[in-house]
Amino acid sequence: MRVGKIALAALMLALVLAAAGCGRKQAAAPADAGPTVVSTAKAATGLLDNRVVVSGKLEAIQTASIVSKVPGKVARVHVDVGDRVSAGQVLVTLENKDLADRVTQAQAAVAQAEAALAQAEAGLKSARSALENARDNFAVAEANYKRARELLAMGAIPQAVFESQYELPYKQAKQALEGTVPAQVEQARAMVKVQQAALSSARAQLALARSSYEDSFIRAPFTGVVTARNVNPGEMASTMPVITMANIDRVVVKATVGEDHINQLKQGEKVQVKIGAVSAQPFTGVITSIAPAADPTTKAFPIKVEIDNPKHLLKPGMFAEVLLPSSVRKQLLVPREAVVKDGERDYVWVVKQGKVQRREIKAGESDGRYIAVISGLKAGEEVVTAGQESLQDGARVTVKN
């Protein structure tokens, strides 16, 4: 019985020693493991893509809801929705026979007034010619009168001859020059003024008639595309828009920008605009307007960005994203995956000569792909971007990018 107990104790001791030996072999296994496989990238100077994105909807550069200047019945509609029209092109014609007759009557009145003015001007010209003749006649009569008076004083001619042949013609010529003929000139000049006023009135009436007639043709105010047609022949055109049109050769995005970025923008600056409904590639726009004051409701600053649209691919109402440029400054960058957070601190794993070193850094701004490193790292140093989970300071690694 005693021998059996001793044998049992020996067996249990052997099992304990065997278990201890197995434990020592398992603990030694990690020391024999190979280097950890990691991916790396080199820190390098560059620019962050941290542009601000603001959104808005496309609008036509020009729009117009066209109404008739005068009420009237529609005679003909020359365009339909989608038609491209040029500035000045007739869109709608109203019934205008009465207006055309008024133009004809006004033209006749102008022609009559022009003829009357021409007659009055001819009378004035004749009166002026008569005045010149009266001056010539008076000069001759005055010279003859003076010579005859000398002859009369010498007794060379009788008194009766002097009075009938020299004094009387002199007085008649003087009366014509100083009274009759100038009065005729003034009368003719007044008649010319009256006819000039009559002609001006007739021409004004003609211009009014032509304007009323022209108003019966509703024209396009600019080159663009018809977006709505609201009347048909036979209907009345009054104060409601008959045609709506837009100029989409250029489109504009209206957006708002916060106070943090508004001073970084310049009028005339080119920006990229993404319009996903049309193309994956961004379009180039130009900032054409920057509000000097914030909107009182949104507290943001309205801006306008214009985009060339020669093929009319961009339609008003489409959603657009404007990529605004930020301040451009080169910084030391590492991939976002390389930076590990440890509470409030940031650090990276730096690879040197096949081993890793944990390095605390001061991280800056990020664009989602890269993070700026303010301090703690130099350009060209290699940092781990994947496989950091099991790393320890000084551990050997194998780089596999």
C-alpha atoms as a printed R data frame, in Angstrom:
    type eleno elety resid chain resno       x       y        z
1   ATOM     1    CA   MET     A     1   0.000   0.000    0.000
2   ATOM     2    CA   ARG     A     2   2.843   2.395    0.842
3   ATOM     3    CA   VAL     A     3   4.609   1.484   -2.410
4   ATOM     4    CA   GLY     A     4   1.489   2.278   -4.394
5   ATOM     5    CA   LYS     A     5   1.247   5.769   -2.881
6   ATOM     6    CA   ILE     A     6   4.900   6.442   -3.693
7   ATOM     7    CA   ALA     A     7   4.364   5.369   -7.328
8   ATOM     8    CA   LEU     A     8   1.306   7.618   -7.649
9   ATOM     9    CA   ALA     A     9   3.239  10.609   -6.277
10  ATOM    10    CA   ALA     A    10   6.063  10.008   -8.734
11  ATOM    11    CA   LEU     A    11   3.627   9.863  -11.640
12  ATOM    12    CA   MET     A    12   2.021  13.182  -10.689
13  ATOM    13    CA   LEU     A    13   5.446  14.864  -10.383
14  ATOM    14    CA   ALA     A    14   6.363  13.640  -13.850
15  ATOM    15    CA   LEU     A    15   3.167  15.135  -15.304
16  ATOM    16    CA   VAL     A    16   3.821  18.503  -13.647
17  ATOM    17    CA   LEU     A    17   7.376  18.639  -15.012
18  ATOM    18    CA   ALA     A    18   6.156  17.743  -18.482
19  ATOM    19    CA   ALA     A    19   3.535  20.503  -18.387
20  ATOM    20    CA   ALA     A    20   6.143  23.022  -17.269
21  ATOM    21    CA   GLY     A    21   8.401  22.072  -20.153
22  ATOM    22    CA   CYS     A    22   5.617  22.582  -22.704
23  ATOM    23    CA   GLY     A    23   4.861  26.030  -21.269
24  ATOM    24    CA   ARG     A    24   8.456  27.150  -21.668
25  ATOM    25    CA   LYS     A    25   8.481  26.140  -25.362
26  ATOM    26    CA   GLN     A    26   5.261  28.104  -26.109
27  ATOM    27    CA   ALA     A    27   6.551  31.232  -24.416
28  ATOM    28    CA   ALA     A    28   9.710  31.132  -26.512
29  ATOM    29    CA   ALA     A    29   7.781  30.942  -29.789
30  ATOM    30    CA   PRO     A    30   7.336  34.768  -30.331
31  ATOM    31    CA   ALA     A    31  11.104  35.279  -30.069
32  ATOM    32    CA   ASP     A    32  11.475  33.137  -33.142
33  ATOM    33    CA   ALA     A    33   8.788  35.071  -35.186
34  ATOM    34    CA   GLY     A    34  10.007  36.995  -38.298
35  ATOM    35    CA   PRO     A    35   9.813  40.805  -38.977
36  ATOM    36    CA   THR     A    36   6.373  42.458  -39.194
37  ATOM    37    CA   VAL     A    37   5.225  43.280  -42.724
38  ATOM    38    CA   VAL     A    38   4.249  46.972  -43.115
39  ATOM    39    CA   SER     A    39   3.495  49.493  -45.842
40  ATOM    40    CA   THR     A    40   5.274  52.855  -45.859
41  ATOM    41    CA   ALA     A    41   5.432  56.244  -47.513
42  ATOM    42    CA   LYS     A    42   7.921  59.073  -47.406
43  ATOM    43    CA   ALA     A    43   7.147  62.448  -45.861
44  ATOM    44    CA   ALA     A    44   7.315  65.108  -48.569
45  ATOM    45    CA   THR     A    45   6.455  68.785  -49.046
46  ATOM    46    CA   GLY     A    46   3.316  69.522  -51.040
47  ATOM    47    CA   LEU     A    47  -0.023  71.280  -51.158
48  ATOM    48    CA   LEU     A    48  -3.188  70.139  -49.428
49  ATOM    49    CA   ASP     A    49  -6.329  69.893  -51.532
50  ATOM    50    CA   ASN     A    50  -8.443  71.667  -48.945
51  ATOM    51    CA   ARG     A    51 -10.546  73.787  -51.261
52  ATOM    52    CA   VAL     A    52 -13.878  74.989  -49.957
53  ATOM    53    CA   VAL     A    53 -16.927  73.631  -51.787
54  ATOM    54    CA   VAL     A    54 -20.092  75.740  -52.038
55  ATOM    55    CA   SER     A    55 -23.193  74.656  -53.887
56  ATOM    56    CA   GLY     A    56 -25.953  76.302  -55.861
57  ATOM    57    CA   LYS     A    57 -28.165  75.892  -58.895
58  ATOM    58    CA   LEU     A    58 -27.454  76.995  -62.443
59  ATOM    59    CA   GLU     A    59 -29.319  80.016  -63.741
60  ATOM    60    CA   ALA     A    60 -29.404  81.611  -67.182
61  ATOM    61    CA   ILE     A    61 -27.250  84.696  -67.562
62  ATOM    62    CA   GLN     A    62 -30.320  86.559  -68.899
63  ATOM    63    CA   THR     A    63 -34.034  85.874  -68.660
64  ATOM    64    CA   ALA     A    64 -37.043  87.854  -69.822
65  ATOM    65    CA   SER     A    65 -40.814  87.520  -69.583
66  ATOM    66    CA   ILE     A    66 -41.902  89.587  -72.579
67  ATOM    67    CA   VAL     A    67 -45.187  91.509  -72.515
68  ATOM    68    CA   SER     A    68 -46.836  93.525  -75.254
69  ATOM    69    CA   LYS     A    69 -46.425  97.303  -75.088
70  ATOM    70    CA   VAL     A    70 -49.930  97.756  -76.465
71  ATOM    71    CA   PRO     A    71 -53.010  95.580  -76.016
72  ATOM    72    CA   GLY     A    72 -54.188  93.821  -79.141
73  ATOM    73    CA   LYS     A    73 -55.292  90.607  -80.764
74  ATOM    74    CA   VAL     A    74 -52.532  88.177  -81.706
75  ATOM    75    CA   ALA     A    75 -52.283  87.714  -85.464
76  ATOM    76    CA   ARG     A    76 -49.315  85.333  -85.581
77  ATOM    77    CA   VAL     A    77 -46.819  83.620  -83.261
78  ATOM    78    CA   HIS     A    78 -43.525  83.101  -85.071
79  ATOM    79    CA   VAL     A    79 -41.652  80.916  -82.524
80  ATOM    80    CA   ASP     A    80 -42.159  77.936  -80.251
81  ATOM    81    CA   VAL     A    81 -40.524  76.532  -77.122
82  ATOM    82    CA   GLY     A    82 -36.905  75.566  -77.727
83  ATOM    83    CA   ASP     A    83 -36.384  77.854  -80.722
84  ATOM    84    CA   ARG     A    84 -33.192  79.885  -80.751
85  ATOM    85    CA   VAL     A    85 -33.845  83.528  -81.589
86  ATOM    86    CA   SER     A    86 -31.652  86.547  -82.276
87  ATOM    87    CA   ALA     A    87 -31.885  89.985  -80.710
88  ATOM    88    CA   GLY     A    88 -34.555  92.031  -82.521
89  ATOM    89    CA   GLN     A    89 -36.224  89.017  -84.126
90  ATOM    90    CA   VAL     A    90 -40.039  89.200  -84.306
91  ATOM    91    CA   LEU     A    91 -41.647  86.743  -81.885
92  ATOM    92    CA   VAL     A    92 -45.328  87.718  -82.054
93  ATOM    93    CA   THR     A    93 -47.278  89.955  -84.450
94  ATOM    94    CA   LEU     A    94 -50.492  91.694  -83.386
95  ATOM    95    CA   GLU     A    95 -53.272  92.724  -85.771
96  ATOM    96    CA   ASN     A    96 -52.107  96.119  -87.047
97  ATOM    97    CA   LYS     A    97 -54.045  97.195  -90.170
98  ATOM    98    CA   ASP     A    98 -55.441 100.292  -88.424
99  ATOM    99    CA   LEU     A    99 -51.973 101.188  -87.215
100 ATOM   100    CA   ALA     A   100 -50.557 100.779  -90.719
101 ATOM   101    CA   ASP     A   101 -53.300 103.117  -92.082
102 ATOM   102    CA   ARG     A   102 -52.363 105.713  -89.489
103 ATOM   103    CA   VAL     A   103 -48.775 105.558  -90.653
104 ATOM   104    CA   THR     A   104 -49.892 106.133  -94.262
105 ATOM   105    CA   GLN     A   105 -52.030 109.117  -93.259
106 ATOM   106    CA   ALA     A   106 -49.204 110.583  -91.201
107 ATOM   107    CA   GLN     A   107 -46.809 110.191  -94.124
108 ATOM   108    CA   ALA     A   108 -49.225 112.073  -96.371
109 ATOM   109    CA   ALA     A   109 -49.518 114.862  -93.795
110 ATOM   110    CA   VAL     A   110 -45.752 115.141  -93.642
111 ATOM   111    CA   ALA     A   111 -45.527 115.350  -97.434
112 ATOM   112    CA   GLN     A   112 -48.164 118.114  -97.469
113 ATOM   113    CA   ALA     A   113 -46.361 120.046  -94.735
114 ATOM   114    CA   GLU     A   114 -43.063 119.716  -96.590
115 ATOM   115    CA   ALA     A   115 -44.653 121.140  -99.739
116 ATOM   116    CA   ALA     A   116 -46.150 124.067  -97.819
117 ATOM   117    CA   LEU     A   117 -42.793 124.763  -96.208
118 ATOM   118    CA   ALA     A   118 -41.077 124.688  -99.588
119 ATOM   119    CA   GLN     A   119 -43.601 127.231 -100.920
120 ATOM   120    CA   ALA     A   120 -43.095 129.479  -97.905
121 ATOM   121    CA   GLU     A   121 -39.320 129.284  -98.293
122 ATOM   122    CA   ALA     A   122 -39.679 130.207 -101.967
123 ATOM   123    CA   GLY     A   123 -41.783 133.244 -100.950
124 ATOM   124    CA   LEU     A   124 -39.131 134.286  -98.454
125 ATOM   125    CA   LYS     A   125 -36.455 133.941 -101.085
126 ATOM   126    CA   SER     A   126 -38.495 136.134 -103.473
127 ATOM   127    CA   ALA     A   127 -39.046 138.731 -100.760
128 ATOM   128    CA   ARG     A   128 -35.348 138.855  -99.974
129 ATOM   129    CA   SER     A   129 -34.601 139.294 -103.680
130 ATOM   130    CA   ALA     A   130 -37.104 142.144 -103.822
131 ATOM   131    CA   LEU     A   131 -35.351 143.733 -100.841
132 ATOM   132    CA   GLU     A   132 -32.019 143.603 -102.663
133 ATOM   133    CA   ASN     A   133 -33.640 145.181 -105.751
134 ATOM   134    CA   ALA     A   134 -35.139 147.897 -103.567
135 ATOM   135    CA   ARG     A   135 -31.691 148.682 -102.149
136 ATOM   136    CA   ASP     A   136 -30.233 148.902 -105.663
137 ATOM   137    CA   ASN     A   137 -33.108 151.086 -106.887
138 ATOM   138    CA   PHE     A   138 -32.771 153.395 -103.920
139 ATOM   139    CA   ALA     A   139 -29.034 153.759 -104.489
140 ATOM   140    CA   VAL     A   140 -29.620 154.776 -108.128
141 ATOM   141    CA   ALA     A   141 -32.530 157.084 -107.280
142 ATOM   142    CA   GLU     A   142 -30.562 158.722 -104.476
143 ATOM   143    CA   ALA     A   143 -27.557 159.367 -106.752
144 ATOM   144    CA   ASN     A   144 -29.801 160.856 -109.476
145 ATOM   145    CA   TYR     A   145 -31.641 162.981 -106.904
146 ATOM   146    CA   LYS     A   146 -28.397 164.475 -105.594
147 ATOM   147    CA   ARG     A   147 -27.104 165.327 -109.089
148 ATOM   148    CA   ALA     A   148 -30.474 166.797 -110.097
149 ATOM   149    CA   ARG     A   149 -30.555 168.985 -107.011
150 ATOM   150    CA   GLU     A   150 -27.197 170.463 -108.017
151 ATOM   151    CA   LEU     A   151 -28.452 171.079 -111.543
152 ATOM   152    CA   LEU     A   152 -31.593 172.708 -110.159
153 ATOM   153    CA   ALA     A   153 -29.465 175.025 -108.036
154 ATOM   154    CA   MET     A   154 -27.485 176.095 -111.119
155 ATOM   155    CA   GLY     A   155 -30.730 176.633 -113.084
156 ATOM   156    CA   ALA     A   156 -29.835 173.871 -115.538
157 ATOM   157    CA   ILE     A   157 -33.199 172.110 -115.175
158 ATOM   158    CA   PRO     A   158 -36.643 173.442 -114.351
159 ATOM   159    CA   GLN     A   159 -38.360 172.751 -111.017
160 ATOM   160    CA   ALA     A   160 -41.087 170.649 -112.576
161 ATOM   161    CA   VAL     A   161 -38.576 168.279 -114.213
162 ATOM   162    CA   PHE     A   162 -36.663 167.965 -110.947
163 ATOM   163    CA   GLU     A   163 -39.758 167.053 -108.993
164 ATOM   164    CA   SER     A   164 -41.261 164.583 -111.513
165 ATOM   165    CA   GLN     A   165 -38.112 162.864 -112.749
166 ATOM   166    CA   TYR     A   166 -35.804 162.912 -109.729
167 ATOM   167    CA   GLU     A   167 -37.461 163.804 -106.448
168 ATOM   168    CA   LEU     A   168 -40.559 161.561 -106.854
169 ATOM   169    CA   PRO     A   169 -38.596 158.393 -107.866
170 ATOM   170    CA   TYR     A   170 -36.233 159.033 -104.961
171 ATOM   171    CA   LYS     A   171 -39.088 159.189 -102.442
172 ATOM   172    CA   GLN     A   172 -40.754 156.086 -103.916
173 ATOM   173    CA   ALA     A   173 -37.503 154.089 -103.752
174 ATOM   174    CA   LYS     A   174 -36.918 155.199 -100.185
175 ATOM   175    CA   GLN     A   175 -40.469 154.232  -99.174
176 ATOM   176    CA   ALA     A   176 -40.045 150.785 -100.762
177 ATOM   177    CA   LEU     A   177 -36.703 150.181  -99.055
178 ATOM   178    CA   GLU     A   178 -37.744 151.372  -95.605
179 ATOM   179    CA   GLY     A   179 -41.362 150.156  -95.449
180 ATOM   180    CA   THR     A   180 -43.041 147.981  -98.056
181 ATOM   181    CA   VAL     A   181 -40.370 145.472  -99.032
182 ATOM   182    CA   PRO     A   182 -38.987 144.775  -95.466
183 ATOM   183    CA   ALA     A   183 -42.580 144.145  -94.313
184 ATOM   184    CA   GLN     A   184 -42.986 141.610  -97.097
185 ATOM   185    CA   VAL     A   185 -39.740 139.908  -96.009
186 ATOM   186    CA   GLU     A   186 -40.885 139.703  -92.391
187 ATOM   187    CA   GLN     A   187 -44.254 138.329  -93.474
188 ATOM   188    CA   ALA     A   188 -42.533 135.657  -95.611
189 ATOM   189    CA   ARG     A   189 -40.170 134.784  -92.763
190 ATOM   190    CA   ALA     A   190 -43.123 134.357  -90.374
191 ATOM   191    CA   MET     A   191 -44.861 132.113  -92.899
192 ATOM   192    CA   VAL     A   192 -41.728 129.924  -93.068
193 ATOM   193    CA   LYS     A   193 -41.728 129.562  -89.275
194 ATOM   194    CA   VAL     A   194 -45.388 128.572  -89.298
195 ATOM   195    CA   GLN     A   195 -44.794 125.931  -91.941
196 ATOM   196    CA   GLN     A   196 -41.710 124.661  -90.117
197 ATOM   197    CA   ALA     A   197 -43.794 124.177  -86.981
198 ATOM   198    CA   ALA     A   198 -46.487 122.433  -89.008
199 ATOM   199    CA   LEU     A   199 -43.906 120.111  -90.516
200 ATOM   200    CA   SER     A   200 -42.416 119.323  -87.084
201 ATOM   201    CA   SER     A   201 -45.901 118.487  -85.807
202 ATOM   202    CA   ALA     A   202 -46.612 116.270  -88.804
203 ATOM   203    CA   ARG     A   203 -43.306 114.463  -88.373
204 ATOM   204    CA   ALA     A   204 -44.022 113.929  -84.668
205 ATOM   205    CA   GLN     A   205 -47.396 112.442  -85.557
206 ATOM   206    CA   LEU     A   206 -45.685 110.185  -88.095
207 ATOM   207    CA   ALA     A   207 -43.113 109.062  -85.510
208 ATOM   208    CA   LEU     A   208 -45.936 108.304  -83.051
209 ATOM   209    CA   ALA     A   209 -47.837 106.336  -85.676
210 ATOM   210    CA   ARG     A   210 -44.740 104.392  -86.645
211 ATOM   211    CA   SER     A   211 -43.966 103.671  -82.980
212 ATOM   212    CA   SER     A   212 -47.488 102.353  -82.422
213 ATOM   213    CA   TYR     A   213 -47.197 100.253  -85.558
214 ATOM   214    CA   GLU     A   214 -43.778  98.947  -84.463
215 ATOM   215    CA   ASP     A   215 -45.213  98.062  -81.044
216 ATOM   216    CA   SER     A   216 -47.495  95.587  -82.780
217 ATOM   217    CA   PHE     A   217 -44.374  93.508  -83.472
218 ATOM   218    CA   ILE     A   218 -43.112  91.910  -80.250
219 ATOM   219    CA   ARG     A   219 -39.363  91.360  -80.633
220 ATOM   220    CA   ALA     A   220 -36.645  89.472  -78.765
221 ATOM   221    CA   PRO     A   221 -34.671  91.791  -76.443
222 ATOM   222    CA   PHE     A   222 -31.543  89.616  -76.704
223 ATOM   223    CA   THR     A   223 -30.229  86.470  -78.338
224 ATOM   224    CA   GLY     A   224 -31.428  83.373  -76.530
225 ATOM   225    CA   VAL     A   225 -33.815  80.419  -76.420
226 ATOM   226    CA   VAL     A   226 -37.595  80.459  -76.073
227 ATOM   227    CA   THR     A   227 -38.529  78.755  -72.806
228 ATOM   228    CA   ALA     A   228 -42.301  79.373  -72.776
229 ATOM   229    CA   ARG     A   229 -45.034  80.367  -75.239
230 ATOM   230    CA   ASN     A   230 -48.169  81.699  -73.575
231 ATOM   231    CA   VAL     A   231 -50.388  82.913  -76.459
232 ATOM   232    CA   ASN     A   232 -51.901  81.646  -79.695
233 ATOM   233    CA   PRO     A   233 -53.311  83.481  -82.715
234 ATOM   234    CA   GLY     A   234 -56.688  85.037  -81.971
235 ATOM   235    CA   GLU     A   235 -56.000  85.541  -78.271
236 ATOM   236    CA   MET     A   236 -55.570  88.951  -76.656
237 ATOM   237    CA   ALA     A   237 -52.127  90.151  -75.642
238 ATOM   238    CA   SER     A   238 -52.352  92.366  -72.579
239 ATOM   239    CA   THR     A   239 -50.257  92.621  -69.423
240 ATOM   240    CA   MET     A   240 -49.422  88.918  -69.154
241 ATOM   241    CA   PRO     A   241 -46.134  87.631  -70.637
242 ATOM   242    CA   VAL     A   242 -46.617  86.311  -74.158
243 ATOM   243    CA   ILE     A   243 -43.147  84.784  -74.525
244 ATOM   244    CA   THR     A   244 -40.493  83.821  -71.976
245 ATOM   245    CA   MET     A   245 -36.899  83.432  -73.116
246 ATOM   246    CA   ALA     A   246 -33.443  82.946  -71.647
247 ATOM   247    CA   ASN     A   247 -29.859  83.396  -72.737
248 ATOM   248    CA   ILE     A   248 -27.952  80.231  -71.798
249 ATOM   249    CA   ASP     A   249 -24.804  80.878  -73.829
250 ATOM   250    CA   ARG     A   250 -23.460  81.537  -70.345
251 ATOM   251    CA   VAL     A   251 -24.894  80.245  -67.080
252 ATOM   252    CA   VAL     A   252 -24.312  81.517  -63.574
253 ATOM   253    CA   VAL     A   253 -24.066  79.807  -60.201
254 ATOM   254    CA   LYS     A   254 -25.230  81.877  -57.243
255 ATOM   255    CA   ALA     A   255 -23.745  80.687  -53.961
256 ATOM   256    CA   THR     A   256 -22.770  82.014  -50.550
257 ATOM   257    CA   VAL     A   257 -19.345  81.931  -48.881
258 ATOM   258    CA   GLY     A   258 -18.528  82.203  -45.191
259 ATOM   259    CA   GLU     A   259 -16.502  85.008  -43.683
260 ATOM   260    CA   ASP     A   260 -13.474  82.723  -43.206
261 ATOM   261    CA   HIS     A   261 -12.934  82.386  -46.958
262 ATOM   262    CA   ILE     A   262 -14.518  85.438  -48.595
263 ATOM   263    CA   ASN     A   263 -11.312  87.510  -48.484
264 ATOM   264    CA   GLN     A   264  -9.412  84.758  -50.287
265 ATOM   265    CA   LEU     A   265 -11.520  85.258  -53.418
266 ATOM   266    CA   LYS     A   266 -10.924  87.760  -56.200
267 ATOM   267    CA   GLN     A   267 -13.260  89.002  -58.895
268 ATOM   268    CA   GLY     A   268 -12.203  87.581  -62.270
269 ATOM   269    CA   GLU     A   269 -10.549  84.546  -60.634
270 ATOM   270    CA   LYS     A   270 -11.069  81.176  -62.342
271 ATOM   271    CA   VAL     A   271 -12.547  78.307  -60.326
272 ATOM   272    CA   GLN     A   272 -13.644  74.738  -61.006
273 ATOM   273    CA   VAL     A   273 -17.331  73.869  -61.027
274 ATOM   274    CA   LYS     A   274 -18.602  70.302  -60.779
275 ATOM   275    CA   ILE     A   275 -21.944  69.531  -62.415
276 ATOM   276    CA   GLY     A   276 -22.510  65.830  -61.910
277 ATOM   277    CA   ALA     A   277 -25.591  65.655  -64.132
278 ATOM   278    CA   VAL     A   278 -23.495  66.582  -67.174
279 ATOM   279    CA   SER     A   279 -19.919  65.391  -66.699
280 ATOM   280    CA   ALA     A   280 -17.543  63.897  -64.172
281 ATOM   281    CA   GLN     A   281 -14.944  66.426  -65.284
282 ATOM   282    CA   PRO     A   282 -15.231  69.905  -63.739
283 ATOM   283    CA   PHE     A   283 -16.022  72.983  -65.808
284 ATOM   284    CA   THR     A   284 -14.096  76.245  -65.592
285 ATOM   285    CA   GLY     A   285 -15.969  79.220  -64.221
286 ATOM   286    CA   VAL     A   286 -15.084  82.828  -63.437
287 ATOM   287    CA   ILE     A   287 -16.038  84.728  -60.289
288 ATOM   288    CA   THR     A   288 -17.886  87.765  -61.631
289 ATOM   289    CA   SER     A   289 -19.427  89.165  -58.452
290 ATOM   290    CA   ILE     A   290 -18.493  89.221  -54.766
291 ATOM   291    CA   ALA     A   291 -20.907  90.919  -52.373
292 ATOM   292    CA   PRO     A   292 -19.244  93.534  -50.157
293 ATOM   293    CA   ALA     A   293 -21.601  92.744  -47.266
294 ATOM   294    CA   ALA     A   294 -23.068  89.569  -45.820
295 ATOM   295    CA   ASP     A   295 -26.668  88.581  -46.367
296 ATOM   296    CA   PRO     A   296 -28.563  89.573  -43.201
297 ATOM   297    CA   THR     A   297 -30.460  86.271  -43.160
298 ATOM   298    CA   THR     A   298 -27.740  83.713  -43.900
299 ATOM   299    CA   LYS     A   299 -24.816  85.792  -42.530
300 ATOM   300    CA   ALA     A   300 -22.829  84.620  -45.590
301 ATOM   301    CA   PHE     A   301 -21.500  86.552  -48.587
302 ATOM   302    CA   PRO     A   302 -23.243  86.001  -51.968
303 ATOM   303    CA   ILE     A   303 -21.020  85.387  -55.002
304 ATOM   304    CA   LYS     A   304 -21.685  84.699  -58.691
305 ATOM   305    CA   VAL     A   305 -19.693  82.340  -60.896
306 ATOM   306    CA   GLU     A   306 -20.250  82.423  -64.673
307 ATOM   307    CA   ILE     A   307 -19.571  79.451  -66.959
308 ATOM   308    CA   ASP     A   308 -19.374  79.433  -70.758
309 ATOM   309    CA   ASN     A   309 -22.069  77.183  -72.228
310 ATOM   310    CA   PRO     A   310 -21.687  77.261  -76.033
311 ATOM   311    CA   LYS     A   311 -23.233  73.802  -76.572
312 ATOM   312    CA   HIS     A   312 -26.082  74.429  -74.108
313 ATOM   313    CA   LEU     A   313 -25.270  71.270  -72.173
314 ATOM   314    CA   LEU     A   314 -25.727  73.120  -68.900
315 ATOM   315    CA   LYS     A   315 -29.393  73.729  -68.135
316 ATOM   316    CA   PRO     A   316 -30.865  76.211  -65.645
317 ATOM   317    CA   GLY     A   317 -31.887  74.369  -62.490
318 ATOM   318    CA   MET     A   318 -29.018  71.869  -62.478
319 ATOM   319    CA   PHE     A   319 -27.141  71.384  -59.210
320 ATOM   320    CA   ALA     A   320 -23.548  72.691  -59.200
321 ATOM   321    CA   GLU     A   321 -20.636  72.599  -56.760
322 ATOM   322    CA   VAL     A   322 -18.072  75.401  -56.880
323 ATOM   323    CA   LEU     A   323 -14.566  74.496  -55.678
324 ATOM   324    CA   LEU     A   324 -13.147  77.661  -54.199
325 ATOM   325    CA   PRO     A   325  -9.369  77.975  -53.914
326 ATOM   326    CA   SER     A   326  -7.816  78.217  -50.464
327 ATOM   327    CA   SER     A   327  -4.519  79.739  -49.435
328 ATOM   328    CA   VAL     A   328  -1.634  78.063  -51.267
329 ATOM   329    CA   ARG     A   329   1.265  77.145  -48.974
330 ATOM   330    CA   LYS     A   330   3.659  74.184  -49.231
331 ATOM   331    CA   GLN     A   331   3.828  72.008  -46.132
332 ATOM   332    CA   LEU     A   332   5.380  68.707  -45.027
333 ATOM   333    CA   LEU     A   333   2.753  66.061  -45.711
334 ATOM   334    CA   VAL     A   334   2.233  62.403  -44.789
335 ATOM   335    CA   PRO     A   335  -0.681  60.114  -45.680
336 ATOM   336    CA   ARG     A   336  -3.554  60.326  -43.247
337 ATOM   337    CA   GLU     A   337  -3.171  56.600  -42.417
338 ATOM   338    CA   ALA     A   338   0.357  57.193  -41.085
339 ATOM   339    CA   VAL     A   339  -0.771  59.339  -38.141
340 ATOM   340    CA   VAL     A   340  -1.888  57.447  -35.023
341 ATOM   341    CA   LYS     A   341  -3.830  59.134  -32.221
342 ATOM   342    CA   ASP     A   342  -2.847  58.439  -28.600
343 ATOM   343    CA   GLY     A   343  -5.211  60.495  -26.517
344 ATOM   344    CA   GLU     A   344  -4.465  64.139  -27.289
345 ATOM   345    CA   ARG     A   345  -1.146  63.318  -28.956
346 ATOM   346    CA   ASP     A   346  -0.274  62.324  -32.525
347 ATOM   347    CA   TYR     A   347   2.614  60.094  -33.510
348 ATOM   348    CA   VAL     A   348   3.961  58.123  -36.465
349 ATOM   349    CA   TRP     A   349   6.142  55.014  -36.827
350 ATOM   350    CA   VAL     A   350   9.394  55.929  -38.566
351 ATOM   351    CA   VAL     A   351  11.306  53.169  -40.372
352 ATOM   352    CA   LYS     A   352  15.122  53.287  -40.213
353 ATOM   353    CA   GLN     A   353  17.459  50.449  -41.179
354 ATOM   354    CA   GLY     A   354  14.699  47.849  -40.974
355 ATOM   355    CA   LYS     A   355  13.443  48.899  -37.536
356 ATOM   356    CA   VAL     A   356  10.617  51.179  -36.426
357 ATOM   357    CA   GLN     A   357  10.713  54.064  -34.026
358 ATOM   358    CA   ARG     A   358   7.653  55.671  -32.500
359 ATOM   359    CA   ARG     A   359   7.887  59.442  -33.093
360 ATOM   360    CA   GLU     A   360   5.568  62.064  -31.616
361 ATOM   361    CA   ILE     A   361   4.618  64.822  -34.068
362 ATOM   362    CA   LYS     A   362   2.525  67.966  -34.157
363 ATOM   363    CA   ALA     A   363  -0.119  67.514  -36.819
364 ATOM   364    CA   GLY     A   364  -1.756  70.363  -38.734
365 ATOM   365    CA   GLU     A   365  -4.669  70.618  -41.164
366 ATOM   366    CA   SER     A   366  -5.818  67.777  -43.398
367 ATOM   367    CA   ASP     A   367  -7.642  67.400  -46.703
368 ATOM   368    CA   GLY     A   368  -8.809  63.850  -45.964
369 ATOM   369    CA   ARG     A   369  -5.921  62.208  -47.838
370 ATOM   370    CA   TYR     A   370  -2.889  63.894  -46.328
371 ATOM   371    CA   ILE     A   371  -2.043  65.536  -43.009
372 ATOM   372    CA   ALA     A   372   0.367  68.428  -42.616
373 ATOM   373    CA   VAL     A   373   3.206  67.816  -40.102
374 ATOM   374    CA   ILE     A   374   4.179  70.996  -38.286
375 ATOM   375    CA   SER     A   375   7.060  69.476  -36.260
376 ATOM   376    CA   GLY     A   376   8.631  66.141  -35.288
377 ATOM   377    CA   LEU     A   377   9.408  64.860  -38.789
378 ATOM   378    CA   LYS     A   378  11.693  65.702  -41.707
379 ATOM   379    CA   ALA     A   379  11.147  65.453  -45.430
380 ATOM   380    CA   GLY     A   380  12.267  62.117  -46.841
381 ATOM   381    CA   GLU     A   381  11.751  60.120  -43.646
382 ATOM   382    CA   GLU     A   382   9.837  56.884  -44.157
383 ATOM   383    CA   VAL     A   383   6.666  56.353  -42.105
384 ATOM   384    CA   VAL     A   384   4.431  53.318  -41.705
385 ATOM   385    CA   THR     A   385   1.009  53.644  -43.356
386 ATOM   386    CA   ALA     A   386  -0.326  50.121  -42.713
387 ATOM   387    CA   GLY     A   387   0.484  47.382  -40.195
388 ATOM   388    CA   GLN     A   388   1.009  49.608  -37.147
389 ATOM   389    CA   GLU     A   389  -1.328  47.545  -34.913
390 ATOM   390    CA   SER     A   390   1.292  45.122  -33.529
391 ATOM   391    CA   LEU     A   391   4.376  47.349  -33.705
392 ATOM   392    CA   GLN     A   392   6.645  48.019  -30.759
393 ATOM   393    CA   ASP     A   393   9.455  50.516  -30.522
394 ATOM   394    CA   GLY     A   394  12.591  48.986  -32.069
395 ATOM   395    CA   ALA     A   395  10.771  46.075  -33.743
396 ATOM   396    CA   ARG     A   396  12.103  44.776  -37.037
397 ATOM   397    CA   VAL     A   397   9.849  45.259  -40.085
398 ATOM   398    CA   THR     A   398   9.708  44.255  -43.703
399 ATOM   399    CA   VAL     A   399   8.407  46.913  -46.095
400 ATOM   400    CA   LYS     A   400   5.963  45.730  -48.718
401 ATOM   401    CA   ASN     A   401   4.232  48.601  -50.563
